[in-house]
Amino acid sequence: MNKTNKITGAGKITAILSIVTLVVLGIGLSACKKKEDVGPMEELGKKMDEKMDKVGKKIDEQADKVEKKIGEVGKEIEKGANKVKEKVADEADKVSEKLREDSKEDSDKK
């Protein structure tokens, strides 16, 4: 099985989530007051950042689980393909042997 590096669906989700997080963080930081007291927008921005971090971690966990499952399925497919390949080779050997026997019988009759 050829192994190539491709961005999986989970990888795309992670990339998109990272971009969204940066945008939300930028908006949150630009709305913050420069004073020492915490304004409502700054507090909201911090809460949003925390939630986005939690969501990002959950997505990463699920992506890891999906990747592991895909790997397991790939191994099972490879095992099945090897069994089929062996079976086809065995049957081809039987056919080849039968053809040789038939050819030998035909030449003995002549």
C-alpha positions as CSV (number, residue, x, y, z in Angstrom):
1,M,0.0,0.0,0.0
2,N,1.5,3.4,-1.0
3,K,1.8,5.8,1.9
4,T,1.4,9.4,1.0
5,N,1.1,12.5,3.2
6,K,-2.3,14.0,2.6
7,I,-4.3,16.4,4.7
8,T,-7.1,14.3,6.2
9,G,-10.6,15.6,6.9
10,A,-9.5,16.0,10.6
11,G,-6.4,17.9,9.5
12,K,-8.6,20.3,7.5
13,I,-10.9,20.8,10.5
14,T,-7.9,21.5,12.8
15,A,-6.5,24.0,10.3
16,I,-9.8,25.8,10.0
17,L,-10.3,25.8,13.7
18,S,-6.8,27.3,14.2
19,I,-7.7,30.1,11.8
20,V,-11.0,30.7,13.5
21,T,-9.3,30.8,16.9
22,L,-6.8,33.4,15.7
23,V,-9.5,35.6,14.2
24,V,-11.6,35.4,17.4
25,L,-8.5,36.1,19.5
26,G,-7.7,39.1,17.3
27,I,-11.2,40.4,17.6
28,G,-11.2,39.8,21.4
29,L,-7.8,41.5,21.9
30,S,-8.7,44.5,19.7
31,A,-11.9,45.1,21.7
32,C,-10.1,45.0,25.0
33,K,-9.7,48.2,27.1
34,K,-6.1,49.4,27.8
35,K,-7.1,50.0,31.4
36,E,-6.2,47.6,34.2
37,D,-9.8,46.8,34.9
38,V,-11.3,44.0,32.9
39,G,-14.1,45.2,30.7
40,P,-17.0,43.0,29.5
41,M,-15.5,42.5,26.0
42,E,-12.2,41.5,27.4
43,E,-13.9,39.0,29.7
44,L,-16.0,37.7,26.8
45,G,-12.8,37.4,24.7
46,K,-11.1,35.4,27.4
47,K,-14.0,33.1,27.8
48,M,-14.2,32.6,24.1
49,D,-10.5,31.8,23.9
50,E,-10.9,29.2,26.7
51,K,-13.8,27.6,24.9
52,M,-12.1,27.5,21.6
53,D,-9.0,25.9,23.2
54,K,-11.2,23.2,24.7
55,V,-13.0,22.6,21.4
56,G,-9.6,22.4,19.6
57,K,-8.4,19.8,22.0
58,K,-11.5,17.7,21.6
59,I,-11.2,17.9,17.8
60,D,-7.6,16.8,18.0
61,E,-8.5,13.9,20.3
62,Q,-11.2,12.8,17.9
63,A,-8.9,13.2,14.9
64,D,-6.3,11.0,16.6
65,K,-9.0,8.3,17.2
66,V,-10.2,8.5,13.6
67,E,-6.6,8.3,12.3
68,K,-6.0,5.2,14.5
69,K,-9.1,3.5,13.2
70,I,-8.2,4.3,9.6
71,G,-4.8,2.7,10.2
72,E,-6.5,-0.4,11.6
73,V,-8.9,-0.6,8.7
74,G,-6.0,-0.2,6.3
75,K,-4.1,-3.1,7.9
76,E,-7.2,-5.3,7.7
77,I,-7.7,-4.4,4.0
78,E,-4.0,-5.2,3.3
79,K,-4.4,-8.6,5.1
80,G,-7.5,-9.4,3.0
81,A,-5.7,-8.4,-0.2
82,N,-2.8,-10.6,0.6
83,K,-5.1,-13.6,1.2
84,V,-6.9,-12.9,-2.1
85,K,-3.5,-12.7,-3.8
86,E,-2.4,-16.0,-2.3
87,K,-5.7,-17.7,-3.3
88,V,-5.4,-16.4,-6.9
89,A,-1.8,-17.6,-7.1
90,D,-2.8,-21.1,-5.8
91,E,-5.7,-21.4,-8.2
92,A,-3.4,-20.2,-11.1
93,D,-0.9,-22.9,-10.1
94,K,-3.7,-25.5,-10.2
95,V,-4.9,-24.4,-13.6
96,S,-1.4,-24.4,-15.0
97,E,-0.8,-27.9,-13.6
98,K,-4.1,-29.1,-15.2
99,L,-3.1,-27.6,-18.5
100,R,0.2,-29.3,-18.4
101,E,-1.4,-32.7,-17.6
102,D,-4.0,-32.2,-20.4
103,S,-1.2,-31.3,-22.8
104,K,0.8,-34.4,-21.8
105,E,-2.2,-36.6,-22.2
106,D,-2.9,-35.2,-25.7
107,S,0.7,-35.8,-26.8
108,D,0.7,-39.4,-25.4
109,K,-2.5,-40.1,-27.4
110,K,-0.7,-39.1,-30.6
